[in-house]
Amino acid sequence: MAAVELQGVSKSYDGTTFAIEGLSLQCRQGEMLALLGPSGCGKSTTLKLIAGIECISGGRILFNGKDVSELDTASRNVAMVFEDYALYPHLSVFENIAFPLRIRSYLHSEVQRAVDRIIDLLELQDVRDANVRKLSGGAQQRVSIGRALVREPDLIMFDEPLSHMDAAQKVGLRSEIARLQKAAKLTSVLVTHDQTEAISMADRIAVMDKGVLQQVATAAEIYARPANLFVASFIGEPPMNLLPAELLASDASAVQLALAGGAQLALPLVPHGAILQGATGRELVVGIRPEHVRLAAPERADIPAFDACIDTVETRGDHDVLQLQSAMGPLVMEVGGPSGFLAGQTLRFQVEPRHVHVFDAKTTRNLLGEQA
Ligand SMILES: Nc1ncnc2c1ncn2[C@@H]1O[C@H](COP(=O)(O)OP(=O)(O)OP(=O)(O)O)[C@@H](O)[C@H]1O
């Protein structure tokens, strides 16, 4: 399969506004790259540009180093799996998978061999001759994946492949696609607006907003070090707490941040935190993940504790989500459940300094992570 590279790709449908702007991105051979972002961010446009369904307005698209920007869809050898399966309802599982080979006039023996290999790979032996209409949504999607794989494409693209499924089917097919992708070393692009899907299936995630790439990295890297405020608020559920702050003081070993209500946080100067030095009064945004807002512990007298009033308690089984009002602003806190907390109660919380993210309020960039 091919490695795919987009170099400064742009797309304008109307000649004035850009659906995609200066997109540079690589999908490595054998990896699954997710394109993740809210509706209208340009995921489907990117997918269509890679497949050759839409032509690019600028830049280049390379497959294994070869410029395919001017090639039509058929010449790019890309297969697509859609959310609605797009199967032929009157045909059997076998014939649906065989279809791309039959229209290319493959020999009967070649069709048998290729389709049976795919049926084994996807463990569809039991329904080989069944009509696809009789299958569950999950099984139908496996057939459509089989149809995409049978002609050995250079790239397979999944366009919201789980959207039509219920929660249980999603979990099953998510892990099945991920297993298949790894086992067959498929170079694949997954388009999704669902962060759980991207996190659980993809090797790396490209987060997009308004046609512009915001960050591309593994899910763990994005979670630990979001590149900017958009990524910080888009990845994570419940989302990261974002609080206005100001740089109060800094020296060689620490920075002091002022938050609303007179609250202050001291952060150790992590390697790249030197970037925070100097500009006292600089407008910042402090980011704290809900699971990093912790109940104050007596043994942590070295860091400040703050009072908060509990607005609501949401029980989620193994943990509770608390909406807090504090002097520094509204905060979401995650605690182990059942916590026994009730709305109207007060508590004291602490924030571990090493878990605090700091963003520039104007550029929105993560100031602690930008040189990493
Ligand atoms: N055929 C088209 N003609 C004109 N504008 C289009 C066309 N297709 C998409 N757009 C515009 O391009 C931008 C990106 O759309 P796109 O469908 O790629 O986003 P998306 O992230 O896939 O959204 P969704 O998840 O809702 O499908 C949007 O502003 C959209 O209105």
The ligand as an SDF file (V2000), in Angstrom:
LIG
                    3D

 31 33  0  0  0  0  0  0  0  0999 V2000
  -19.6380   20.8010   -3.2260 N   0  0  0  0  0  0  0  0  0  0  0  0
  -19.4670   21.8980   -2.4780 C   0  0  0  0  0  0  0  0  0  0  0  0
  -19.7150   23.1260   -2.9620 N   0  0  0  0  0  0  0  0  0  0  0  0
  -19.5110   24.2420   -2.2360 C   0  0  0  0  0  0  0  0  0  0  0  0
  -19.0690   24.2230   -0.9330 N   0  0  0  0  0  0  0  0  0  0  0  0
  -18.8230   23.0240   -0.3790 C   0  0  0  0  0  0  0  0  0  0  0  0
  -19.0030   21.8100   -1.1080 C   0  0  0  0  0  0  0  0  0  0  0  0
  -18.6860   20.7670   -0.2890 N   0  0  0  0  0  0  0  0  0  0  0  0
  -18.3080   21.3270    0.8980 C   0  0  0  0  0  0  0  0  0  0  0  0
  -18.3910   22.6730    0.8410 N   0  0  0  0  0  0  0  0  0  0  0  0
  -18.0280   23.6180    1.9240 C   0  0  0  0  0  0  0  0  0  0  0  0
  -16.6950   23.3440    2.3180 O   0  0  0  0  0  0  0  0  0  0  0  0
  -16.5590   23.4410    3.7330 C   0  0  0  0  0  0  0  0  0  0  0  0
  -16.0470   22.1300    4.2960 C   0  0  0  0  0  0  0  0  0  0  0  0
  -17.0580   21.1430    4.1060 O   0  0  0  0  0  0  0  0  0  0  0  0
  -16.8140   19.5840    4.3380 P   0  0  0  0  0  0  0  0  0  0  0  0
  -18.0620   18.8610    3.9090 O   0  0  0  0  0  0  0  0  0  0  0  0
  -15.5470   19.1770    3.7340 O   0  0  0  0  0  0  0  0  0  0  0  0
  -16.6810   19.5350    5.9210 O   0  0  0  0  0  0  0  0  0  0  0  0
  -16.8400   18.2870    6.9020 P   0  0  0  0  0  0  0  0  0  0  0  0
  -15.8710   18.5320    7.9940 O   0  0  0  0  0  0  0  0  0  0  0  0
  -16.7110   17.0150    6.1460 O   0  0  0  0  0  0  0  0  0  0  0  0
  -18.3180   18.4680    7.4470 O   0  0  0  0  0  0  0  0  0  0  0  0
  -19.4090   17.3330    7.7550 P   0  0  0  0  0  0  0  0  0  0  0  0
  -18.8890   16.5620    8.9310 O   0  0  0  0  0  0  0  0  0  0  0  0
  -20.6320   18.1310    8.0890 O   0  0  0  0  0  0  0  0  0  0  0  0
  -19.5340   16.5090    6.5150 O   0  0  0  0  0  0  0  0  0  0  0  0
  -17.9260   23.8360    4.2840 C   0  0  0  0  0  0  0  0  0  0  0  0
  -17.9390   25.2210    4.4460 O   0  0  0  0  0  0  0  0  0  0  0  0
  -18.8690   23.4110    3.1800 C   0  0  0  0  0  0  0  0  0  0  0  0
  -20.0090   24.2310    3.1500 O   0  0  0  0  0  0  0  0  0  0  0  0
  1  2  1  0
  2  3  1  0
  2  7  2  0
  3  4  2  0
  4  5  1  0
  5  6  2  0
  6  7  1  0
  6 10  1  0
  7  8  1  0
  8  9  2  0
  9 10  1  0
 10 11  1  0
 11 12  1  0
 11 30  1  0
 12 13  1  0
 13 14  1  0
 13 28  1  0
 14 15  1  0
 15 16  1  0
 16 17  2  0
 16 18  1  0
 16 19  1  0
 19 20  1  0
 20 21  2  0
 20 22  1  0
 20 23  1  0
 23 24  1  0
 24 25  2  0
 24 26  1  0
 24 27  1  0
 28 29  1  0
 28 30  1  0
 30 31  1  0
M  END
$$$$
